[in-house]
């Protein structure tokens, strides 16, 4: 996630400066960007670790930093962003830092080829390959080709840390001159996970085996799907010289990444799990699995905009709704695509499936219904800002705009506490009579 700046620039947007002063500032930014590879070349001490993949990168980066902290005199852990943000992160690394961990997002063809000369990693980690960026990559092979740029850039004395459970990642071993260290849940993984347990309210834990030694790694992460991110981080830390004992000792201190299965308890003692950073269709099975294994008085699933779908979007939403009905007491859809489940609201899902035009209407609906022991999971894209349903129970929300255009979590936005005009009337919920 991008950090705030004085200019409050949206992710991916160009910084615009006007007048003569603006010309000078643009020139400075351009020169600083071009000078970054040289600055990185002069940095000798930091061991640089880069992480890419379709999912789980941010949590893996944070977990690596957590595991390295015991060996480091000042590691740098930086979020991903446009090339200019990566360049800024590189320039914040100092010669006395021991480690520099950088998330690199190959979300478009050629992106990593522009970023990696500035990062110059010695350890490269690939989490997985999926269709999270379907518009930019029309196939898994095309996505894997971009992600594999990372292992191609590693030096001969480097380490490629690869997920052996993903065949596209596993095949990247042939594309690198670096030593390969595999991880995963497969029997032949060098860093192997087993006995994974993650049934709410228990967080994810598992056994990790490396070179004949096995340790139980406890975490605060929700959902068994985080096993791959934790294994990736453990393998990277082991490649950097951390012991398996130290990995197991430090892992429990890491809190969930904001917007990625992040729990919030309400005053009524219900728990809302915020998973609103992104919602590719390929991630929905992990949400269904989490709710299926959860122990709660009532299970409520909330969906906003789902992304990276091929074919009929309406059919996909209805399929998600039916899958969700099998594991949840109540299923809610919010936003411009909620109408896709209109027939279910008046049919098989009567009294269990609800649709809302806007987030405020959904928030009002849930506010009077949540009680002790309820579990609510919010799954949406960042542009929906469905996370406001969770934030109103912690740091507060006054802005209920329907579409603000910002692709950042609301807890990072200065407008969060600025009252907005009330949403249009008739936001929901819609029942059988209104859908007939």
C-alpha positions as CSV (number, residue, x, y, z in Angstrom):
1,X,0.0,0.0,0.0
2,X,1.3,3.4,-0.8
3,X,2.2,5.7,2.0
4,X,0.8,9.2,2.4
5,X,2.6,12.2,1.1
6,X,2.1,15.9,1.4
7,X,0.5,15.8,-2.1
8,X,-2.0,13.1,-1.2
9,X,-1.3,11.3,-4.5
10,X,-3.6,8.4,-5.4
11,X,-1.8,5.2,-6.2
12,X,-0.6,5.0,-9.8
13,X,-1.4,8.7,-10.5
14,X,1.3,11.1,-11.8
15,X,2.3,13.9,-9.6
16,X,1.5,17.2,-11.3
17,X,3.3,20.4,-10.4
18,X,2.5,23.7,-12.1
19,X,4.6,26.8,-12.9
20,X,8.4,27.3,-12.9
21,X,8.7,25.8,-9.5
22,X,6.8,22.7,-10.8
23,X,9.2,22.3,-13.7
24,X,12.1,22.3,-11.3
25,X,10.4,19.7,-9.0
26,X,9.5,17.5,-11.9
27,X,13.1,17.6,-13.0
28,X,14.3,16.8,-9.5
29,X,11.9,13.8,-9.4
30,X,13.1,12.5,-12.8
31,X,16.8,12.9,-11.9
32,X,16.3,11.2,-8.5
33,X,14.5,8.3,-10.2
34,X,17.3,7.8,-12.7
35,X,19.9,8.0,-10.0
36,X,18.3,5.3,-7.9
37,X,20.1,2.4,-9.5
38,X,23.5,4.0,-9.0
39,X,22.6,4.7,-5.3
40,X,21.6,1.1,-4.9
41,X,24.8,-0.1,-6.5
42,X,26.8,1.8,-3.9
43,X,25.0,0.1,-1.1
44,X,27.0,-2.9,-0.1
45,X,25.9,-4.1,3.3
46,X,22.1,-4.6,3.2
47,X,21.0,-8.1,2.2
48,X,18.1,-7.3,-0.2
49,X,15.0,-9.6,-0.4
50,X,12.3,-9.0,-3.0
51,X,8.9,-10.7,-3.0
52,X,6.5,-11.0,-5.9
53,X,3.5,-13.2,-6.7
54,X,-0.2,-12.8,-7.4
55,X,-1.4,-13.0,-3.7
56,X,0.1,-12.9,-0.2
57,X,3.0,-10.6,-1.0
58,X,2.4,-7.9,1.6
59,X,1.9,-10.3,4.5
60,X,5.0,-12.3,3.4
61,X,7.1,-9.1,3.3
62,X,5.9,-8.1,6.8
63,X,6.5,-11.6,8.2
64,X,10.0,-11.7,6.7
65,X,10.8,-8.4,8.4
66,X,9.4,-9.8,11.7
67,X,11.6,-12.9,11.4
68,X,14.7,-10.9,10.4
69,X,14.3,-8.3,13.2
70,X,16.2,-10.4,15.7
71,X,19.3,-10.5,13.5
72,X,19.1,-7.0,12.2
73,X,20.4,-3.6,13.4
74,X,17.9,-1.8,11.2
75,X,16.1,-3.7,8.5
76,X,13.9,-1.9,6.0
77,X,10.5,-3.3,5.2
78,X,8.8,-1.4,2.4
79,X,5.3,-1.8,0.7
80,X,5.0,-2.1,-3.0
81,X,3.9,0.7,-5.3
82,X,4.6,2.4,-8.7
83,X,8.2,2.5,-9.8
84,X,8.6,6.0,-8.3
85,X,7.6,4.7,-4.8
86,X,10.0,1.8,-5.1
87,X,12.7,4.3,-6.0
88,X,11.9,6.3,-2.9
89,X,12.0,3.2,-0.7
90,X,15.5,2.3,-2.1
91,X,16.8,5.8,-1.4
92,X,15.7,5.4,2.2
93,X,18.0,2.5,2.7
94,X,21.1,3.4,4.5
95,X,24.6,1.7,4.5
96,X,24.2,0.6,8.2
97,X,20.9,-1.3,7.5
98,X,21.3,-5.1,7.6
99,X,18.3,-6.0,5.5
100,X,16.0,-4.5,2.9
101,X,12.8,-6.3,2.1
102,X,10.8,-5.0,-0.9
103,X,7.5,-6.1,-2.4
104,X,7.6,-5.8,-6.2
105,X,4.3,-6.1,-8.0
106,X,4.5,-7.4,-11.5
107,X,1.0,-6.4,-12.3
108,X,1.7,-5.4,-15.9
109,X,4.0,-6.7,-18.6
110,X,7.5,-5.3,-18.2
111,X,6.9,-3.8,-14.8
112,X,9.5,-5.9,-13.0
113,X,12.1,-5.2,-15.6
114,X,11.8,-1.5,-14.7
115,X,11.8,-2.0,-11.0
116,X,14.4,-4.7,-10.4
117,X,17.5,-2.7,-11.5
118,X,16.7,-0.3,-8.6
119,X,16.2,-3.1,-6.0
120,X,18.9,-5.6,-7.1
121,X,17.8,-8.4,-4.8
122,X,20.0,-11.3,-3.7
123,X,17.0,-13.3,-2.5
124,X,13.9,-13.5,-4.6
125,X,10.6,-15.0,-3.3
126,X,7.6,-15.9,-5.5
127,X,4.4,-16.7,-3.7
128,X,2.0,-17.9,-6.4
129,X,0.6,-17.3,-9.9
130,X,-3.1,-16.6,-10.5
131,X,-5.4,-14.5,-12.6
132,X,-5.4,-11.4,-10.4
133,X,-4.7,-9.1,-13.3
134,X,-6.7,-10.6,-16.0
135,X,-6.9,-7.4,-18.0
136,X,-3.1,-7.2,-18.3
137,X,-2.3,-10.9,-18.5
138,X,-4.7,-13.1,-20.5
139,X,-3.3,-16.4,-19.2
140,X,-1.5,-17.9,-16.3
141,X,1.6,-18.5,-18.5
142,X,1.7,-14.8,-19.3
143,X,1.5,-13.9,-15.6
144,X,4.2,-16.4,-14.7
145,X,6.4,-15.0,-17.4
146,X,6.3,-11.6,-15.7
147,X,6.7,-12.9,-12.2
148,X,9.6,-15.1,-13.3
149,X,11.5,-11.9,-14.2
150,X,12.5,-11.7,-10.5
151,X,14.3,-15.1,-10.4
152,X,16.0,-14.3,-13.7
153,X,17.5,-11.1,-12.1
154,X,19.1,-12.9,-9.2
155,X,22.9,-13.3,-9.1
156,X,24.6,-16.7,-9.1
157,X,25.2,-16.5,-5.4
158,X,21.6,-15.6,-4.7
159,X,18.6,-17.7,-3.6
160,X,15.3,-18.2,-5.5
161,X,12.6,-19.1,-2.9
162,X,9.9,-20.9,-4.9
163,X,6.5,-22.3,-3.9
164,X,6.6,-25.9,-5.0
165,X,2.8,-26.3,-4.7
166,X,2.3,-23.9,-7.6
167,X,3.4,-25.6,-10.9
168,X,4.0,-22.2,-12.6
169,X,6.2,-21.1,-9.7
170,X,8.0,-24.4,-9.5
171,X,8.9,-24.2,-13.2
172,X,10.7,-21.0,-12.5
173,X,13.6,-23.0,-11.1
174,X,14.8,-23.5,-14.7
175,X,14.9,-19.7,-15.3
176,X,17.5,-18.8,-12.6
177,X,21.2,-19.2,-12.0
178,X,20.7,-18.8,-8.3
179,X,20.3,-21.6,-5.8
180,X,16.7,-22.7,-5.5
181,X,15.1,-23.2,-2.1
182,X,11.6,-24.7,-2.3
183,X,8.8,-24.3,0.2
184,X,5.2,-25.5,0.4
185,X,2.9,-28.2,1.7
186,X,4.2,-30.9,-0.7
187,X,6.3,-33.7,0.6
188,X,9.3,-32.8,-1.5
189,X,9.4,-29.1,-0.3
190,X,12.7,-28.3,1.4
191,X,10.8,-26.0,3.8
192,X,7.6,-28.0,4.3
193,X,4.4,-27.1,6.1
194,X,2.1,-29.7,7.6
195,X,-0.7,-30.0,10.2
196,X,-2.2,-26.6,9.2
197,X,-4.9,-25.5,11.6
198,X,-7.0,-22.4,11.2
199,X,-10.6,-22.7,12.4
200,X,-12.1,-19.4,13.7
201,X,-11.6,-18.2,16.4
202,X,-8.2,-19.9,16.3
203,X,-5.6,-18.2,14.1
204,X,-3.5,-20.1,11.6
205,X,-0.8,-22.4,13.0
206,X,1.2,-25.2,11.4
207,X,4.3,-27.4,11.7
208,X,7.3,-26.4,9.6
209,X,10.1,-28.8,8.8
210,X,13.5,-27.9,7.5
211,X,16.6,-30.2,7.3
212,X,15.1,-32.7,9.7
213,X,14.0,-30.2,12.3
214,X,10.3,-29.4,13.0
215,X,8.9,-26.5,14.9
216,X,5.3,-25.4,15.4
217,X,4.7,-21.9,14.1
218,X,1.9,-20.0,15.6
219,X,0.5,-16.8,14.0
220,X,-2.2,-14.2,14.4
221,X,-3.3,-14.6,10.8
222,X,-6.9,-15.7,10.0
223,X,-7.4,-18.5,7.5
224,X,-5.5,-21.5,6.4
225,X,-4.6,-19.8,3.1
226,X,-1.9,-17.8,4.9
227,X,0.1,-21.0,5.2
228,X,1.9,-20.3,1.9
229,X,2.8,-16.7,2.9
230,X,4.2,-17.8,6.2
231,X,6.2,-20.6,4.6
232,X,7.5,-18.2,2.0
233,X,8.6,-15.8,4.8
234,X,10.2,-18.7,6.8
235,X,12.1,-19.9,3.8
236,X,13.4,-16.4,3.0
237,X,14.4,-15.9,6.6
238,X,16.2,-19.3,6.6
239,X,18.0,-18.3,3.4
240,X,19.1,-15.1,5.1
241,X,20.6,-17.0,8.1
242,X,17.8,-17.0,10.6
243,X,17.3,-20.2,12.5
244,X,14.0,-22.1,12.5
245,X,13.7,-21.6,16.2
246,X,13.9,-17.8,15.8
247,X,11.3,-17.9,13.0
248,X,8.9,-19.8,15.3
249,X,9.7,-17.4,18.1
250,X,9.0,-14.2,16.2
251,X,6.1,-15.2,14.0
252,X,3.3,-14.8,16.6
253,X,4.1,-11.1,17.1
254,X,2.9,-10.1,13.6
255,X,-0.6,-8.7,13.4
256,X,-2.7,-9.2,10.2
257,X,-2.0,-6.8,7.4
258,X,-4.6,-4.0,7.2
259,X,-7.4,-4.9,4.9
260,X,-6.3,-8.5,4.7
261,X,-8.4,-10.7,7.0
262,X,-8.1,-8.0,9.7
263,X,-10.5,-8.6,12.7
264,X,-12.4,-5.9,14.5
265,X,-14.6,-6.4,17.6
266,X,-17.8,-4.4,17.9
267,X,-19.3,-3.0,21.1
268,X,-21.9,-5.9,20.9
269,X,-18.9,-8.3,20.9
270,X,-19.5,-9.4,17.3
271,X,-16.3,-9.7,15.2
272,X,-16.0,-8.1,11.7
273,X,-13.2,-9.4,9.5
274,X,-12.0,-6.8,7.0
275,X,-10.7,-8.3,3.8
276,X,-11.4,-5.4,1.5
277,X,-8.0,-4.7,-0.2
278,X,-8.9,-6.8,-3.3
279,X,-11.4,-9.4,-4.3
280,X,-10.4,-11.4,-7.4
281,X,-12.8,-14.2,-8.2
282,X,-10.0,-16.7,-7.6
283,X,-9.8,-15.8,-3.9
284,X,-13.5,-16.5,-3.1
285,X,-12.9,-20.2,-2.3
286,X,-10.6,-19.2,0.6
287,X,-13.4,-16.9,2.0
288,X,-15.9,-19.7,1.7
289,X,-13.5,-22.2,3.4
290,X,-12.8,-19.7,6.2
291,X,-16.6,-19.4,7.0
292,X,-17.2,-23.1,6.6
293,X,-14.7,-24.0,9.3
294,X,-15.6,-21.0,11.6
295,X,-17.3,-21.5,15.0
296,X,-19.8,-18.6,15.5
297,X,-23.4,-18.0,16.6
298,X,-24.2,-16.5,13.2
299,X,-22.0,-16.3,10.1
300,X,-22.6,-13.3,7.8
301,X,-20.7,-12.9,4.4
302,X,-20.6,-9.5,2.7
303,X,-19.5,-9.1,-0.9
304,X,-18.7,-5.9,-2.8
305,X,-17.2,-5.7,-6.3
306,X,-15.5,-9.0,-7.4
307,X,-12.7,-8.6,-10.0
308,X,-10.8,-10.4,-12.6
309,X,-13.7,-12.5,-14.0
310,X,-14.1,-13.9,-17.5
311,X,-17.5,-14.4,-19.1
312,X,-20.9,-13.4,-17.6
313,X,-20.3,-11.4,-14.4
314,X,-23.9,-11.8,-13.3
315,X,-23.6,-15.6,-13.4
316,X,-20.4,-15.5,-11.4
317,X,-22.1,-13.3,-8.7
318,X,-25.0,-15.8,-8.4
319,X,-22.6,-18.7,-8.2
320,X,-20.7,-16.9,-5.4
321,X,-24.0,-16.2,-3.6
322,X,-25.1,-19.9,-3.7
323,X,-21.6,-21.0,-2.4
324,X,-21.9,-18.5,0.4
325,X,-25.4,-19.6,1.3
326,X,-24.0,-23.1,2.0
327,X,-21.7,-21.8,4.7
328,X,-23.3,-18.6,6.0
329,X,-26.6,-17.7,7.8
330,X,-26.8,-14.4,5.9
331,X,-25.2,-13.2,2.6
332,X,-25.1,-9.5,1.6
333,X,-24.1,-7.9,-1.7
334,X,-23.4,-4.1,-1.9
335,X,-22.6,-1.8,-4.8
336,X,-23.4,-1.5,-8.5
337,X,-23.2,-5.3,-9.1
338,X,-25.5,-6.3,-6.3
339,X,-28.4,-6.5,-8.7
340,X,-26.9,-9.7,-10.1
341,X,-28.4,-11.6,-7.2
342,X,-31.9,-10.0,-7.4
343,X,-33.6,-13.3,-8.3
344,X,-32.0,-15.0,-5.3
345,X,-33.2,-12.2,-3.0
346,X,-36.8,-13.0,-4.0
347,X,-36.3,-16.7,-4.4
348,X,-34.2,-19.3,-2.8
349,X,-32.4,-16.8,-0.7
350,X,-35.5,-15.0,0.6
351,X,-34.6,-13.8,4.1
352,X,-31.0,-14.9,3.8
353,X,-29.6,-13.0,0.8
354,X,-29.8,-9.1,0.8
355,X,-28.7,-6.5,-1.8
356,X,-27.8,-2.9,-1.1
357,X,-27.1,0.1,-3.3
358,X,-24.5,1.6,-1.1
359,X,-22.3,0.9,1.9
360,X,-24.2,3.2,4.3
361,X,-27.4,1.3,3.8
362,X,-25.5,-2.0,4.5
363,X,-23.9,-0.5,7.6
364,X,-27.3,0.6,8.9
365,X,-28.7,-2.9,8.2
366,X,-25.9,-4.6,10.2
367,X,-25.7,-2.1,13.0
368,X,-29.0,-3.2,14.5
369,X,-28.6,-6.9,13.9
370,X,-25.1,-7.8,15.2
371,X,-24.9,-9.5,18.6
372,X,-22.5,-11.4,20.7
373,X,-20.8,-14.2,18.9
374,X,-21.6,-13.1,15.4
375,X,-18.9,-13.3,12.7
376,X,-19.0,-11.0,9.7
377,X,-16.6,-11.2,6.8
378,X,-16.2,-8.3,4.4
379,X,-14.9,-9.2,1.0
380,X,-14.6,-6.4,-1.6
381,X,-12.3,-4.4,-3.8
382,X,-10.5,-1.3,-2.4
383,X,-12.6,1.0,-4.6
384,X,-15.8,0.0,-2.8
385,X,-14.5,1.1,0.6
386,X,-16.7,-1.5,2.3
387,X,-14.1,-1.5,5.1
388,X,-16.0,1.5,6.5
389,X,-18.4,-1.0,8.1
390,X,-15.5,-2.2,10.3
391,X,-13.9,1.2,10.8
392,X,-17.0,2.8,12.3
393,X,-16.5,0.4,15.2
394,X,-12.9,1.5,15.8
395,X,-11.6,4.9,14.6
396,X,-14.9,6.2,13.3
397,X,-16.3,7.2,9.8
398,X,-18.2,10.2,8.7
399,X,-17.6,9.9,4.9
400,X,-20.1,7.6,3.2
401,X,-19.5,8.6,-0.4
402,X,-20.5,5.9,-2.9
403,X,-17.6,6.4,-5.4
404,X,-14.8,8.7,-4.4
405,X,-12.3,7.3,-6.9
406,X,-9.6,6.6,-4.3
407,X,-7.9,3.2,-4.3
408,X,-6.6,3.2,-0.8
409,X,-8.0,2.0,2.5
410,X,-10.2,4.5,4.3
411,X,-8.1,4.5,7.5
412,X,-5.4,6.1,5.4
413,X,-7.6,8.9,4.0
414,X,-7.8,12.4,5.5
415,X,-11.5,12.6,4.3
416,X,-12.6,9.8,6.5
417,X,-14.0,12.1,9.2
418,X,-15.3,14.7,6.8
419,X,-19.1,14.3,6.6
420,X,-20.4,13.5,3.1
421,X,-23.8,14.2,1.6
422,X,-26.3,11.4,2.5
423,X,-26.5,8.6,0.0
424,X,-29.5,8.5,-2.3
425,X,-32.7,7.1,-0.8
426,X,-33.7,3.5,-1.4
427,X,-30.3,2.0,-0.8
428,X,-31.7,-1.2,0.6
429,X,-32.1,-3.8,1.7
430,X,-34.4,-5.0,-1.1
431,X,-36.9,-7.7,-0.3
432,X,-39.2,-10.0,-2.2
433,X,-41.8,-7.3,-2.8
434,X,-39.4,-4.7,-4.2
435,X,-37.8,-7.3,-6.5
436,X,-41.0,-8.8,-7.8
